[in-house]
Amino acid sequence: MPIVLAILLAVAGFVWWSWGRRRAGDEVAFRLDKLFRRKPCRWNGTGDAKGALLEYRCATCGVAAYSRTGKGPNDCKRNLRGGL
C-alpha cells in the first residue's frame, strides 16, 4: 500500500510540475513574441501595372509586391527570395 501511495504522489507531482512549467513557458514565449513582433505591412499602390497585376510597396519594410485585386497583398513578402 505505501508503494502505491508513493507512486500516486509521484505521478501527481509530475503532472503538477509539468503543468506549471508549461504555463510559465507560455508566459515567457508570449512576452518574447511581444518584444520581437514586427509591425504589419502597410501597402501603398505605386500606380505601376504589369499586365493584370498592380504594384504595391510596403511603407513599413519597403518591399514591392503585386496583386490582382484593388487591395494590397495579405501577407508580408520581405522573406521571399527571387530567382529560379
C-alpha positions in Angstrom: 0.0 0.0 0.0 2.7 2.6 0.8 4.3 1.9 -2.6 1.0 2.6 -4.4 0.6 5.8 -2.4 4.2 6.9 -3.3 3.6 6.2 -7.0 0.3 8.2 -6.9 2.1 11.1 -5.2 4.9 10.9 -7.7 2.5 11.0 -10.7 0.5 13.9 -9.2 3.8 15.8 -8.5 5.0 15.2 -12.1 1.6 16.4 -13.6 1.7 19.5 -11.3 5.3 20.3 -12.2 4.8 19.8 -16.0 1.6 21.9 -16.0 3.3 24.7 -14.1 6.4 24.6 -16.3 4.3 24.7 -19.5 2.3 27.6 -18.2 5.5 29.5 -17.2 7.0 28.7 -20.6 3.9 30.1 -22.4 4.2 33.3 -20.4 7.9 33.7 -21.4 7.2 32.9 -25.0 4.3 35.4 -25.2 6.5 38.2 -23.7 9.3 37.4 -26.2 6.9 37.4 -29.1 5.5 40.7 -28.0 9.0 42.1 -27.7 10.2 41.0 -31.1 6.9 41.3 -33.0 7.3 43.1 -36.4 4.9 45.8 -37.4 2.4 44.7 -40.1 2.9 45.8 -43.7 1.0 48.9 -44.9 0.7 48.5 -48.7 0.6 51.7 -50.8 -0.2 51.5 -54.5 2.6 52.8 -56.8 0.4 53.1 -59.9 2.6 50.8 -62.0 0.9 47.9 -63.7 2.4 44.8 -65.2 -0.4 43.4 -67.3 -3.2 42.4 -64.8 -1.0 42.9 -61.8 -0.8 46.1 -59.8 2.4 47.0 -57.9 2.3 47.8 -54.2 5.1 49.0 -52.0 5.2 48.4 -48.2 5.6 51.5 -46.2 7.0 49.5 -43.2 9.7 47.3 -44.8 10.0 48.8 -48.3 9.4 45.6 -50.3 7.5 45.6 -53.6 4.7 43.1 -54.3 2.0 42.6 -56.8 -1.7 41.9 -56.5 -4.6 41.4 -58.9 -7.2 42.9 -56.6 -7.7 46.5 -55.8 -6.1 46.0 -52.4 -2.5 45.2 -51.4 -1.3 41.6 -50.7 -2.5 39.9 -47.5 1.0 38.7 -46.4 4.3 40.4 -46.0 6.7 39.5 -48.8 10.0 40.5 -47.1 11.1 36.9 -46.5 10.6 35.8 -50.2 13.8 35.4 -52.3 13.8 35.9 -56.0 15.4 33.8 -58.6 14.7 30.5 -60.4 
